Structures are given as C-alpha cells and as structure tokens.
Amino acid sequence: MDAYRELRAEISKQKVLRDMTNKDLAAITGLAESTINGFMCGQRYSKLAAEKLREVLNIRENAAG
C-alpha cells in the first residue's frame, strides 16, 4: 500500500474512533469540506491537507505515509 493510501486509511480509522465526519474535520482544520472529501476519496492530493489532517488527528508522518 502506498503512503497516500496508508494515510487515508489511518484518517478513516481515526474518524471512526473519534466519531467524526469530513465536515467535522473541515471545521477543525479550516479546510473546505470539498477539499477533505476529494482528499479522502483519492480525487486529489494536497500536501497542505495531509499536513493539517495529520496534525489535528495526531498522526505521525512515518506512521502513515
């Protein structure tokens, strides 16, 4: 599995554990919900989105991508 897929999988896992939606993540990160939706379904990759999502979900870079 490539690093991007691993990161998305870890974000999905954390969303379930924390009972969060993409809308919740958008509010916390300041990113548009459409940006998070695109990122999570693989339509687009954004380094900024990846960094913000890692930060708010406390995901280490080497642990998931």
KETORFI-188593 format. One record per residue (C-alpha): residue in three letters; chain; x, y, z. Coordinates in nm, 2 decimals. Example, Ala and Ser with C-alpha at 12.3 -4.5 7.8 and 13.67 -1.06 7.14 Angstrom:
  bakol  mido       X       Y       Z
    ALA     A    1.23   -0.45    0.78
    SER     A    1.37   -0.11    0.71
***
This chain:
  bakol  mido       X       Y       Z
    MET     A    0.00    0.00    0.00
    ASP     A    0.14    0.34   -0.09
    ALA     A    0.19    0.61    0.17
    TYR     A   -0.11    0.81    0.05
    ARG     A   -0.34    0.51    0.08
    GLU     A   -0.20    0.44    0.42
    LEU     A   -0.26    0.79    0.54
    ARG     A   -0.62    0.79    0.41
    ALA     A   -0.68    0.46    0.59
    GLU     A   -0.54    0.59    0.91
    ILE     A   -0.75    0.91    0.88
    SER     A   -1.06    0.69    0.82
    LYS     A   -0.97    0.48    1.13
    GLN     A   -0.93    0.79    1.34
    LYS     A   -1.26    0.94    1.22
    VAL     A   -1.44    0.62    1.33
    LEU     A   -1.27    0.61    1.67
    ARG     A   -1.35    0.98    1.73
    ASP     A   -1.69    0.97    1.57
    MET     A   -1.60    1.25    1.33
    THR     A   -1.72    1.34    0.98
    ASN     A   -1.54    1.52    0.70
    LYS     A   -1.75    1.82    0.79
    ASP     A   -1.60    1.80    1.15
    LEU     A   -1.25    1.78    1.01
    ALA     A   -1.32    2.08    0.78
    ALA     A   -1.43    2.28    1.08
    ILE     A   -1.12    2.19    1.28
    THR     A   -0.86    2.22    1.00
    GLY     A   -1.01    2.53    0.83
    LEU     A   -1.01    2.34    0.50
    ALA     A   -1.31    2.32    0.28
    GLU     A   -1.53    2.01    0.33
    SER     A   -1.50    1.95   -0.05
    THR     A   -1.11    1.95   -0.02
    ILE     A   -1.13    1.69    0.25
    ASN     A   -1.39    1.49    0.05
    GLY     A   -1.16    1.49   -0.25
    PHE     A   -0.86    1.40   -0.05
    MET     A   -1.03    1.11    0.12
    CYS     A   -1.18    0.96   -0.19
    GLY     A   -0.85    0.99   -0.38
    GLN     A   -0.96    1.25   -0.63
    ARG     A   -0.69    1.49   -0.53
    TYR     A   -0.38    1.50   -0.32
    SER     A   -0.29    1.81   -0.12
    LYS     A    0.02    1.83    0.09
    LEU     A   -0.14    2.11    0.30
    ALA     A   -0.45    1.89    0.36
    ALA     A   -0.23    1.60    0.45
    GLU     A   -0.03    1.80    0.70
    LYS     A   -0.34    1.96    0.86
    LEU     A   -0.52    1.63    0.89
    ARG     A   -0.21    1.46    1.04
    GLU     A   -0.18    1.75    1.29
    VAL     A   -0.54    1.75    1.41
    LEU     A   -0.56    1.37    1.43
    ASN     A   -0.21    1.34    1.58
    ILE     A   -0.09    1.10    1.31
    ARG     A    0.29    1.08    1.28
    GLU     A    0.42    1.12    0.93
    ASN     A    0.63    0.80    0.93
    ALA     A    0.34    0.60    1.09
    ALA     A    0.11    0.66    0.80
    GLY     A    0.28    0.79    0.49
***
